[in-house]
Amino acid sequence: MPSSDTHDETVTPTKPDATAPEPADDLVTTQHVLAAGRRKLKYTATTGRIVLRQEVTTDGKFTGHVPKASVFLTAYTLDDAEPATRPVTFAFNGGPGSSSTWLHLGVLGPRRVVSGDAGALAAPPYALADNPESLLAHSDLVFTDPMSTGYTRPVDGEGAQDHLGFTGDLECVGEVIRLWTTRNGRWLSPKFLAGESYGTTRAGGLALHLQQRHGMYLNGLMLISSVLDFGTLNFKEGNDLPYALFLPTYAAIAHYHGLHGKRPLKDVLAEAEEFAAKDYPWALAQGSRLSSAERASAVERVAKLTGLSADYIDRVDLRIEHMRFFAELLRPSRRTVGRLDGRFTGWESDYGRELSVDDPSATAITGAYTAAINHYLRAELGYTNDLAYEVLSVDAHKAWSYKDFENSHVTVTDRLSKAMRGNPHLKVHVASGYTDGATPYFATEHTIAHLSIPDELRGNIEVKYYPAGHMMYVHEPSRVQQSKDLAAFVKSAS
């Protein structure tokens, strides 16, 4: 309470405690062995936070390196390999606002979560198992959690916002890559980036950023469930492109749920792709110029491919927004389907809603991955921290800034194209799931086909497909095949 006495008082601003310790790395190292086929992989795991510093210049004079952020990472290095020439893969997920948990414990790392799959989910408290298909057999691995995810935080006195945006994120993750590479003597190692979802946006931007800012030329990018051009995904007035590009995914999900009878998936997708590439975009572009007969024909084709009623297709003017599709497809059966993976189904409390409240494919696996990473880091890798490990940060997602793309949609196709033109040895691996309703495979095909690169470089791109969704590796056959495909890519691009 303020004093009742009346007198003048001078208030001196509080100064930072000069005796407070400087932020420091808190890395922990442990030794492990993984049985991978006939090989015994002896490896070192290093996990914890490294401090990123910013060079500060005042009045044209260098005044020091100021700590800005403590970034959490987990690195795996093979003990009996030559570090100067062994490949290293820097991996991250997307969101934005996601930690690297999914790629770490889903497909790439030496340990993996046992989460189950659509229709056969594992029950709590879940479990971990060795991953003999780990990419560690072919590449060292560094998993990075971007700002406000995992245990990554700004240092005391700093804010997170500078890193919660397209450019700030590239600079932050790019500095982690540069610093780890330098400290571990890996500038002559073949270097790869592996990103998933928005992580592919990050990877596309980083390929050019690392080239231009640090002179670091990469050997390859692994783009899993890609989104390089947000214009292919944004269902907005006047943009008909997503309606066509999502159609084959709708057909794949309808096929999985038995709405195409015994017809082979390959045949369904071939028909959907042909229609989505030619007649469907034409019909959407006609607007009121479409004759009654042409409209009726288009309505019938879309209904047949998607499994939705012709009446519904007609009522939405031939344009199926993806969130509407997930709520509508199995409405007669009182089920919803997943956005991240349309193979998953869920329940609602009200089946009259236009949109689902939750994504059943996300809720199905989040518990298993969250339990696994929290146990694994502390119990097996020996890292202790009382902060909450943010597997998915809603706050980071909401705060994300795309100011670099004001008055335009987000795209890194120009950056990736420039990186490939500048580094003609850069190889690109693209992985897509047929039932991925977040980053549909046909949209990815469209984007890759529109990269501004010469024909001589198109052979640097390979595309692989899996009969599952966004995290295709939750489907066991897809996980095993994807692991083989990624290993083959790293070996060939090294």
N, C-alpha and C positions, 0 to 999 in steps of 0.2 A: 504494500500500500504506500502511496506517496506520503511524505511527512507533511504535517500541518504547518510546520515552520516556514516562514517566507525568507528566502535568501537566494542570492545568485549562485549558480552551480555550473561549472564547466565540465562537459562530458567528453571524455577522450575515447575515440573509436578504439575498439578492441583490435589488437594486432595479432596476426598469426603467431602461434607459439613457436619461437625459433628453435626450441629444444625438441619439438615433436619429430619423431623419426621419419626419414624419407620413406615413401612407399617402396617396397622391395618385392622382388620375385619370391614366390613361396612354392617352388617346384619340389615334387617328391618323385623319387626314382625307385622302381621295383623291377625284379627279374622274373621272367616267366618262360614257359615252354609250351608250344602248341604242336600237336600231332597233325600234320597236313599230308595225308596219304602216307607215303613211305618216309617222308621227311620229318625230322624233329626240329622245329623252328625255335631256337633260343633267341629271345628278344628282350629288349629293355623298354619299359613303359615309363614315360615321364609326364606327369600331370600336375597342373597347378596354374597359377596366374603369373603372367609376365607384365611388367610395367612398360607402357608406351609413353615416350616423352616427345615433346614438341620443341623444336629449336625456336628460340624467341630472340627477336631483334628489336631494340628500342633506339629510336633516333639514329638509325643506321649502324648501330653497334650491337654485336652479339652479346646477349646477357645471360645465356644459359639454356639448359634443357629442362623444360618444365614438365613434370609428370601430369599426364592427362587421363589415363585409363589403365585399369588392371584387367587384362584379357585372359580368359580361361582357355586352356588348350590341353589336349592329350596327344602325345606323340609316341609312336611305336617304331623302334629301330632294330633291325636284325643284328645280332651280335657278331656273327661270323662273316659279314659281308663287307666289301670295300666301300666305305661311305662316300668316297669322292665320285664313284660311278654308278652307285645303286640308285634306281629311280626313287623319287619321293612324291607322294600325292597329298595335296592340301585339300581337305574336304570340309564342306559346310552345307547346311540345309538352308531353308528359305524363310517363308513367312510373308513379308519380313517380320521378324520377331520370334523366329524359331532357333533353338539350339541345334547342335549337330548330332543330337541323340539318335535320330532316326537312321542316318547313314552309318553312324558309329556302331550301334547295336543291332542294326537291321541286316546289313549286308557286307560292309567293308572290314570291320574290326575283327580281332581275334576271338572275341566273345560276342555272343548274340542272345537276344531275348527270345524266350519261348512264349509267343503271344497267341498261337493258334491262328485260325483263318476264318473266313466267312463261313458261318454255319457250324464251326467247331472251335470256338474261342476257348483259350485257356482260362482257368478260374484263378482268382486271387489266392495266394499272394504272388503267383507267377514264379518264373525261374530263369536262370541263365545257363547257357551251354557253350562248349567250345565251338568255334566256327572253322572247321578244317578247310572251307572254301575261301577263307579270308584273303583279301588282296595283299596282305602282308607277305605272302609267299613270293610276291613279285615286286613289291614296292614298299618302302617305308611309308608310314601314314601319319598325318598331322591333322587332328580334328580341332577346328576353331569355333568358339561360340562368339558371335558378334555382340555388340553392345546391348546390355540389359537382358541377355539370354544366358542360360547356364549360370556360372558364377561371375560373369563379366560385369564390371561396374566402373563408373568414373571414380577417380581417386577423390579423397576428401577435398571439398572446396570447388570441385568441377561439376559440370552438368553433363547429362547424357545426350542432350539434343544435337550437339555438333556431330555426333556419330549416327544419329537416327535419321538418315536420309541417303539418297543415292550416292552423292559424291563423298560425304563424310564416311559412309560405310566402306566404299572402295579404298579410301585412304587408310582407314583403320585396319581392315583385313589385309590390305596390301603391305602395310608396315609390319604386321605380324609375320607375313611370308618372308619379307626381306630380312627381318631380324633373325628369324629362326634359321633361314638359309645361311646367313653370315656367321652366326654363332656356332653352327654345327659344321661349318666347312663344306657346304653342299652346292656351291655355285657351279661346279662341273657335273653335278648329278642331273640326269633327265628329270624334268619337273612337270607335274601334272596338276590340274585343278579338277575336283569332282564336286559338282553342285547339284542340288535337287530343288525343283520348283523355283522360287525367287533366287535360290542359290545359283541357278543357271543364268539369271539376269546378272547377278553379281559376277559370275565367272566370265561371261561375255565382256563385261566392262573391265574386269581385272586383266584380261588378256592384253588389252591395249594399255591400260594404266601401268602395268608392270613393265611393258616394253618402253613406254615413253618416259616414265618417271625414274625407273631404276635400271633400264637397259637389260631387264630380265626377260629373255625369250623362252617361252614354254615349248614343251614337246607335244602336249595334248590337253584337251578339255574333255571331261566326261559329263555330259549334260543329261541329267536324269529327270524326266517329267518336265520338259522345257517350257519356259515362257520367255522368249526373247523380244517379242513384240506384243505389247498389251492390247494393241488395236485388234488383234485376232480374238480377244477374249471379252472385250467390253461391249455388253449388250446395251447400246445407247441409241436413242432416236437418230435415225439417219445412217446408222452403221449396220448394214445387213450382213457383213462378212461373217461374224460369229455364228449366225443362224445356220449357214451352210457348213462351216467348219466343224461344228459340234454334231452334225447329223450322223456321221459314221459312228461316233461314240454312243449316241442314243441307240443306234441300231445294235451295237455290240452289247449294251446293257440289256436291251429288250431280248436279245438272243439268249443271254445268260439266264434270264428268268423264264425261258420257255415260250416266248411269244412269237418265235419263228419256227415252231415245230421242230422237226428233225433236220431242217436245212443246215448244212455245214456253215460254220461261222465265216469261213473264207468266202463263200458265195454271197452271204449277206453283206459283208464288208465291201466286196467288189461292186455290188449293185449300189450300195449307199455312197461309195466314193465317186462312182461315175455320175450319179445324180447330183451329188453335192458339188462336183467340179463343173458341171455344164448346165443342165436344165433348171436346177433349183435356183442358182444365183440369177439366171435369166428371168425366171418367174417372179422373184422378189423385186427385181429391178423394174419390172413393168408397171407396178402399182395399179392404178385404175385402168391402165391400157390392156390388162389381162382380160381376155374374153371369158365368158361364163364357162365355156367348155374347157379352156386352158386351165382356169382356176380349179375346176372340179377334178381335172386330171392330176394337177399338182397336189391338191388336198389328199387325194387317194394314195398317191405315191408316198407322201410324207407319213400318212397314217400307217400304211403297210410297213414302212421301214422302222418307224419308232415304236410301234405297238400302242400308240394312242388312238383315240377314236377320231373318225373323220370330222365329227361335230366339233370336237375340241380344237382340231387343227384349223377348222374354218373360223371358229370364234376368236382365235388368237391371230388371225390374219396370216396364217402360214408361218408364223414366227414363234418358235418355241424357246423361251428364255430358260436357261439351264436349271435355275433353282425351282422354277415351276415344274420342269420335267421330273425332277427327283421326287416331288410331292405327288405328281399326277399319275405316274406310270402304273403303280400298283394300288392306286386308291380303291378300286373295287374290292381288293383283298385286304384293305386296311393295313397297308404297309407303306413305308417310304424307302427309298433307295439312297445309297451314299453318294456324296459328291466326290470325295477323294477316291472312292472305289465303289462303283455301282453294283458290285456283287453283294455288298452288305445291305441288309434290310433292318428297319427299325419300326418302332411303334410311336404313335402320337396320341395325345389325349383328345384331339379334335380333328377329325378327318374332313372337316369342311374348310380348313385353312387352305389358302392359296399356296403358302410356302411352309416347308418343314421347320420346326423349331430347332432341331439339332441335325448334325450330320452323323448318321449311325456308323459310318466307316471310321470317323475320327474318334468318337466316343468308345468304339470297340477296342481300340488298341492303345489309347493314351494311357490308361492305367498301367498296363504291362510295361511300357517303355519308361514311364516315370518311376515306377518301383525299381526297375532294373538299374537305371542309371544312378539313382540315389544309393542303392546298395553297393553297386560295383565300384564307384569312385572311392567310397570310404572303406569298405570291407576288403576289396581285392587290390585296389591301387594305392590305398593308404593315404588318401587326401581327405583332410577334415576341414570343414568350414560350416559354420552355423547359419550362413545365408541360405535362403530358399534357392534351390536349383531350379531356374526358370526354363522348363522344357519348352513352353510356348508362352511368350509374354504378350498379353493383350495390350498392355500399356505401350509397349514398344511399337506394336503394329499400328495403333491409333495415332501415335506421335510421328509416324514416318513421313518424311517430307520428299515430295517429288518436284520441288521448286525448279530443278534443272530442266524440267519438261513443261514449263508453264505454257499454256495455250496449245499443247500438243500431247499426244499420248506417249507413254513410256516405251522406249525401244532401245535395244543395244545392238541391233542388226548392223548399224553403221560402224559401231566400234569393233564388233567382231570381224566384220568384213575388212576393215582397215588393218586389224591385227594380222589377219590371214594374208593379206596382200603384202604386208611388211615382213612377215615371217612365213615364207612358203612351205616350211617344214612343219608348221603347226597342224596337227591332226585333231579331228573332232569326232567324238563318239556320242551318238544321240540314242537315248533309251526311252521308249514310250510304252504305256500300258493301254490296252484297248478299252478298258472300262474306267479310265481316268476321266472323271467329269470336271476336273479342275484345270488341267492343261491337256486338252484333247490332242490325240496323235495327229489328226488331219490338219489341225492348226499349226502344229510343229512342222509338218511336211511343207505347208504353205510358206512358213517363215524361212525355212532352210532353202527352198527354191528361189526365194527373193533376196538372198545374200548377194551383195555387190562384189562378186569375185569372178575372176576369169574361169573359163571352162577347165583350164589346166588344174585348178585347185579343187574342183568339185570332187575329184577322186580322193581328197583328204578327209572326206566326211563319210562316216558309216552310220547306218540307222538300224536299230534292233527293236523288235516288238515282243510284247509279253501279254498273255491272256489274263491280266489282272489290272490293278489300278495305279494310283499315284505312287504309293509305296508298293510297287509290284513284288518286292521281296517278301511281303507277308504271305504270299502264295508260294509254298515250298518248291514246286517245280520251277517256277519263275526265278526264285532266289538262286537255285543251283545253276540254272542256265545263265542268268545274268552274271554270276560270279565268274563263270568260264569266259563269257564275252568280254568282261572288263579286264580279266587277266590277259587275254589274247590281244586286246587293244594296247595295253601298257607294254607288252613285249614287242609288238610290232612297231610302236611309235617311239620306242627307246633307242 
